[in-house]
């Protein structure tokens, strides 16, 4: 499962986490969310889009959750 697919079922809320999820879903729907394979790539995307520190911190938490959820079976 890709990180984009991991994000799609998440709910948007009024919070830095929700802001990140909303932005990511918008980019995904436009076909402009890049393939992200590690935290440094996601961090670069966040910095390029001038994300606030809180949104970056929430993206980091989501990346960790995503990374932990990846097993050999789900990675395919």
Long-range contacts (C-beta under 8 A, 24 or more apart in sequence): 1-69, 1-70, 1-74, 1-75, 2-35, 2-36, 3-36, 3-42, 3-63, 3-66, 4-28, 4-33, 4-35, 4-36, 6-62, 6-66, 6-69, 7-62, 10-62, 15-58, 16-52, 16-54, 16-55, 16-57, 16-58, 17-55, 17-58, 17-61, 17-62, 19-52, 19-55, 19-58, 20-46, 20-51, 20-55, 20-58, 20-59, 20-62, 21-62, 23-49, 23-51, 23-55, 39-63, 39-67
